[in-house]
Amino acid sequence: MFHSPMSYRRAVPDSVTSRSSAATRQPRQSPGQPLKTKAEKRAEAKANKARARALAKRRQMLTVAGAAAAVIAVVVGLVLWVGNTSPTDTVNTSASAAATTAADTASETAAFPPLPDGADPALGTKPAATAGKGTLTELKATTLIEGKGAAVQSGQTINVNYVGVTYQGGEEFDSSWKRSEPFSFQVGTGGVIKGWDQGLLGAKVGSRVQLDIPADLAYGENPTGGQPAGALRFVVDVLSAA
């Protein structure tokens, strides 16, 4: 006899139907793993956080330990380097530096003034220049120390040391000794005052000459450039001529 699908129904025991409904309502779970309560889940999350914090702290401690080890290595290296440096080498280096400084100072001192060969040692000391007496009306050149070199000629360039004072009061207004440097000029060409151009002609190299110069052969009675007025006295050492 033919039955339509709508009218066909297979007989199923009630016990089986009940078990299927119960299985449908029951939540799924992995085999061998019982369901966890909310308290258990919170405890597990808390334990996981504690383990993460412990791991982070351990990593931090390892980083600090590594940095400390690097610092210790640097300190040990410095100690070994200092230990290998000889105290004698340090003393020798300091002594060498001191000797070099002393030699440089002595060289500079010895270089001024540059005295010509055979010159009187007195030319190595700054002369005393004092005031003159009376009224000075003409140029007067006095040889205080006579040198052994050739006589100065017009047109030559000469190197000199000098001290300049006022003739009446003896006040010093200029000196190459203060600068520790000789003065160079060409004689007889108008590069200096007339008293020098005329008064140093014929002076021998190595000589110390006192020049008493009246105002008209110096800077005049009323100079405008800050130069000293009136008659002047110079003590000049002739160091070279060429």
MOHUKA-V890995 format. One record per helix or strand of 2 or more residues. SS is the DSSP state (@ for helix, = for strand). FROM is the first residue (numbers start at 1). TO is the last residue. If there is no record, write none. Layout:
SS,FROM,TO / SS,FROM,TO
//
This chain:
@,14,25 / @,38,84 / @,87,111 / @,121,124 / =,140,145 / =,157,166 / =,172,175 / @,176,179 / =,183,186 / @,194,199 / =,208,213 / @,215,217 / =,232,241
//
